[in-house]
Amino acid sequence: MSSDPRDTNVLLVDRRGPVWRATLNRPDVRNAFDERVIAALRAWADDVAKAADAGEVRVAVIAGAGPVFSAGADLGWMQRMRDYSRDDNIRDADAAASMFAALDALPVPLVGRIHGAALGGGAGLAAVCDIVVAAEEATFGFTEVKLGLIPAVVSFFVLQKIGQSAARELFLTGARFPAARAYEIGLVHAVVPAADLDATVARYLGELATGGPEAIAAAKSLIAAVADIGHDEDEAAAFTADAIATRRRSAEGQEGLRAFLDKRPPRWSR
């Protein structure tokens, strides 16, 4: 196996201007997760983060090749797991958790394009996406209990997306659920006919292009920071006052205000 996970072709990377796309590329096994997929996604997330810091990328998109987005864990990987020691299992889980965290923390919006099925880790990927567009026929599921396991690694990110009530139902039953249900609980943001998937993703990309890149990154950080503060209203008030004051005085904030008052497009949207 190559030492560079990006050489394994389990993930196709397309870089077109400010939009970077990653496509899970194991259609023969329904884009199932294994160590290579996890390593490749982590490497891609690191590349996107570096490019974002350099102003080279403004939005990232993740999709799946073939008939499904991702059907969860790879059979061969699960067979190898049977012989893992406790330390092996912890290293394996740490690698997956690090990958999901890197995607979740990207300083640019991450858009998920989901069709077919998103099960197990595939549903976990939906949870770390900022915006998820799903085909009407797509199915989702945190199916680990069916195998005597639990959705442990993805749980942190899923709970932030769908809350405890939905998680109690879906984690405990392991039941598959349709895109309409995923929309109801906030895992998905748009459900469209499969033929409209790409056009809907493109509309989101167009909308994201109208916002200030630094402001979008700051807004994403704001969500996580305010959620961490919890119910401390005084702390939240102090934090958010400082945040908006910083943005108003920033070069991008000043440009946005001037553009609005001058009735012209801001420089970043040209």
C-alpha positions in Angstrom: 0.0 0.0 0.0 1.3 3.4 -0.9 2.4 5.6 2.0 0.4 8.5 0.5 -3.4 7.7 0.8 -4.1 10.0 -2.1 -2.4 7.6 -4.4 -4.8 4.7 -3.7 -7.6 6.2 -5.8 -10.2 5.6 -3.1 -10.9 9.3 -3.2 -11.1 11.4 -6.4 -10.1 15.0 -5.9 -11.2 17.8 -8.3 -10.0 21.3 -7.8 -11.7 23.9 -10.0 -11.0 27.4 -8.9 -12.4 28.1 -5.4 -14.5 24.9 -5.3 -12.7 21.7 -4.2 -14.6 18.4 -4.6 -13.8 14.9 -3.1 -15.7 11.9 -4.4 -15.6 8.6 -2.6 -14.4 6.2 -5.3 -15.1 2.6 -4.3 -18.3 2.0 -6.2 -17.7 -1.8 -6.4 -18.2 -1.9 -2.6 -20.7 0.9 -2.3 -18.0 3.3 -1.2 -17.5 1.5 2.0 -15.1 2.8 4.6 -11.8 1.3 5.4 -8.4 2.5 6.7 -7.5 3.9 3.2 -10.7 5.9 2.9 -10.3 7.4 6.3 -6.7 8.3 5.6 -7.5 9.8 2.3 -10.4 11.9 3.7 -8.2 13.2 6.5 -5.4 14.1 4.0 -8.0 15.9 1.8 -9.3 17.8 4.8 -5.8 18.9 5.7 -5.2 20.1 2.1 -8.5 22.0 2.0 -7.7 23.7 5.3 -4.3 24.8 4.1 -5.7 26.0 0.8 -8.4 28.0 2.6 -5.8 29.7 4.8 -4.1 30.7 1.6 -7.3 32.0 0.0 -7.3 29.3 -2.7 -10.6 27.6 -1.8 -13.9 28.9 -0.7 -16.1 25.8 -0.5 -15.7 22.0 -0.4 -18.0 19.4 -1.7 -18.1 15.7 -0.9 -19.9 13.1 -3.0 -19.9 9.4 -3.9 -19.3 7.5 -7.1 -21.6 4.9 -8.4 -25.1 4.0 -7.1 -24.7 5.1 -3.4 -22.9 7.7 -1.4 -21.5 5.3 1.3 -22.9 2.1 2.7 -20.8 2.2 5.9 -17.9 -0.1 6.9 -16.1 -2.3 4.4 -16.5 -6.1 4.8 -12.8 -6.8 4.7 -12.1 -4.1 7.2 -14.7 -5.6 9.6 -13.1 -9.0 9.2 -9.7 -7.5 10.2 -11.4 -5.9 13.2 -12.2 -9.3 14.6 -8.6 -9.8 15.4 -7.8 -6.3 16.7 -6.5 -5.9 20.2 -8.0 -3.2 22.4 -5.0 -0.9 21.5 -5.5 -1.6 17.8 -9.2 -0.7 18.1 -8.4 2.5 19.9 -5.9 3.5 17.2 -8.4 2.7 14.5 -11.1 4.7 16.2 -8.8 7.6 16.9 -7.9 7.8 13.2 -11.6 7.9 12.2 -12.5 10.5 14.9 -9.6 12.7 13.8 -10.9 12.5 10.2 -14.4 13.5 11.1 -13.1 16.3 13.3 -10.9 17.7 10.5 -13.9 17.8 8.1 -16.1 19.3 10.8 -13.6 22.0 11.5 -12.9 23.1 7.9 -12.8 26.9 7.7 -14.9 26.8 4.5 -18.4 25.4 4.0 -18.6 21.7 3.4 -21.5 20.6 1.2 -22.6 17.0 1.0 -24.2 15.5 -2.2 -25.9 12.3 -1.1 -27.7 9.7 -3.2 -28.5 6.1 -2.8 -27.6 5.3 0.8 -25.6 7.0 3.6 -25.2 4.4 6.4 -22.9 4.2 9.4 -19.9 6.3 8.6 -21.6 7.6 5.5 -24.3 9.1 7.7 -21.5 10.4 9.9 -20.2 12.3 6.9 -23.6 13.9 6.4 -23.4 15.1 10.1 -20.1 16.9 9.6 -21.3 18.7 6.4 -22.5 22.2 6.8 -25.1 21.8 4.0 -26.5 18.5 2.9 -28.4 18.0 -0.4 -30.0 14.5 -0.7 -31.9 12.7 -3.4 -35.5 11.8 -2.6 -34.8 8.1 -2.7 -31.7 8.3 -0.5 -31.7 6.3 2.8 -29.8 6.9 6.0 -29.1 4.9 9.0 -26.9 4.6 12.1 -27.1 0.8 11.8 -24.2 -0.2 14.1 -26.4 -1.9 16.8 -27.5 -4.4 14.1 -23.9 -5.7 14.3 -23.7 -5.5 18.1 -21.7 -2.3 17.8 -22.5 1.4 18.5 -22.1 4.6 16.4 -19.5 5.8 18.9 -17.1 7.8 16.7 -19.8 9.7 14.8 -22.0 10.3 17.9 -20.4 13.6 18.9 -21.1 15.2 15.5 -24.5 13.5 15.0 -25.8 14.7 18.3 -24.9 18.3 17.4 -26.9 17.9 14.2 -30.0 16.0 15.3 -30.2 16.2 19.1 -30.7 13.6 21.7 -34.3 12.8 21.0 -33.8 11.7 17.4 -30.6 10.0 18.3 -32.3 7.9 20.9 -34.7 6.5 18.3 -32.2 6.1 15.5 -29.1 4.9 17.4 -31.1 2.3 19.5 -33.2 0.9 16.7 -30.5 1.0 14.0 -33.3 1.5 11.6 -32.9 2.9 8.1 -34.8 6.1 7.4 -35.7 8.0 4.3 -34.4 11.4 3.2 -37.6 13.0 4.2 -37.0 11.9 7.8 -33.4 13.1 7.6 -34.7 16.5 6.6 -37.2 16.6 9.5 -34.4 16.0 12.1 -31.9 18.4 10.5 -29.4 15.9 9.1 -30.3 17.1 5.6 -31.1 20.5 4.4 -32.6 19.9 0.9 -34.3 16.9 -0.6 -34.7 16.9 -4.3 -35.2 14.5 -7.2 -32.0 12.7 -8.1 -31.9 14.6 -11.5 -31.8 17.9 -9.6 -29.0 17.0 -7.2 -26.2 18.8 -9.1 -28.3 21.8 -9.9 -29.3 22.2 -6.2 -25.7 21.9 -5.1 -24.7 24.5 -7.7 -27.4 26.9 -6.3 -25.9 26.5 -2.8 -22.4 27.1 -4.2 -23.7 30.3 -5.9 -25.3 31.5 -2.7 -22.1 30.8 -0.8 -20.1 32.8 -3.3 -22.0 36.0 -2.4 -20.8 36.0 1.2 -17.5 37.3 2.4 -15.1 34.3 2.7 -13.7 35.5 6.1 -17.2 36.2 7.3 -18.4 32.7 6.4 -15.5 31.2 8.2 -16.1 33.4 11.2 -19.9 32.5 11.1 -19.0 28.8 11.2 -16.7 29.4 14.1 -19.4 31.5 15.8 -21.9 28.6 15.8 -19.5 26.2 17.5 -18.3 28.8 20.0 -21.8 29.9 21.1 -22.9 26.3 21.4 -20.0 25.7 23.7 -21.0 28.6 25.9 -24.3 27.0 26.5 -26.8 28.8 28.6 -24.5 31.5 30.1 -26.3 34.6 28.6 -23.7 37.1 30.0 -20.8 35.2 28.5 -22.6 34.8 25.2 -23.4 38.5 25.1 -19.7 39.5 25.8 -18.4 37.0 23.2 -20.8 38.0 20.5 -20.3 41.7 21.0 -16.6 41.2 20.6 -17.2 39.0 17.5 -19.3 41.6 15.7 -17.1 44.5 16.6 -14.1 42.6 15.2 -15.9 41.9 11.9 -17.2 45.4 11.5 -13.7 46.8 11.8 -12.1 44.1 9.5 -11.1 45.0 6.0 -13.7 42.6 4.6 -16.4 44.0 6.9 -15.5 47.5 5.8 -15.6 46.5 2.1 -19.0 44.9 2.6 -20.5 47.9 4.3 -19.1 50.3 1.6 -20.4 48.1 -1.2 -23.9 48.0 0.3 -24.0 51.8 0.8 -22.5 52.3 -2.7 -25.1 49.9 -4.2 -22.4 47.8 -5.9 -21.2 44.1 -5.5 -18.5 43.6 -3.0 -15.0 42.7 -4.4 -15.2 39.1 -3.2 -18.3 38.3 -5.4 -16.9 39.5 -8.7 
